[in-house]
Amino acid sequence: MTVPRTTPEPTAPPPARRRARPGRIAGHAVLVVAAAALLLPFFWMVSSSLKADNAVFAIPVSWFPDSPRWANYAEIWRVSDLLGWLKNTVFLSVVVTALQLLTGSFAAYGFAKARFPGRNLLFVLYIGTIAVPWQAYMIPQFILMSEVGLTDTPWAVIALQAFGAFGVFLMRQYYATIPDELCEAARVDGLSEYGIYLRIVLPLSVPALASLALLTFVTTWNDYLGPLIYLRDPDLWTVQLGLKSFVSEYNAEHALIMTGSVLSVLPVAVVFLLGQRYFVQGIATSGMKG
């Protein structure tokens, strides 16, 4: 005698789960609205770069150009030294980022894995410099750079930005998630501190290094005050200084101003899109204690 199989009746989801679904939908809706609000100015900038000058600030606002003027992207290279500005900015951003990765990761290794008297106190004092505004020591720095003859050269900006307390803090927090047993085992095997740093710690710190590289690159790329103080020769101007001079000279060419702004933001957007996965991972794990 066979017993007929009965299909179990579907059970209703738990009340908590049913309540969570509307909350999750509402949360996603809020995030979508916030993302749209943040992206709206960038969309208007790109749209304005494809318009005629008299249509940029037309009322009512036209979000889409009637006939896109792609010639604006060719004209901006002819009427300005945008290529030179971009080259100078790329040079500064890449060199400063590379130096901050080197100095920040190396100093963080000393604070995280080395043992010496006063380590924690020295770390707190060093990190405390983040709270000091740059304007407080801007003049002494300028006098120092003038005394050593680095003003009106990109090396002044590079020398001042090659070290950063925030980078040391970020890398040190990530190094804290790496077990000390790995370093101790390497010391037992005869590996030097430099070898541990290069062969063990750095390969395990790719997410944090990517986060620091992205933050440093974007900060250096967008820096305006530092180049304004130290770079007086127009041939050394970064894209921020160049666009400011372009706005002063072509203040009625609104479409070309928007075109230059789009081209100045584009490299940063590409770098962020390429490194966002490592950036999120590095920021998320830097606050965890191993």
Disulfide bonds with the S-S distance in Angstrom:
none
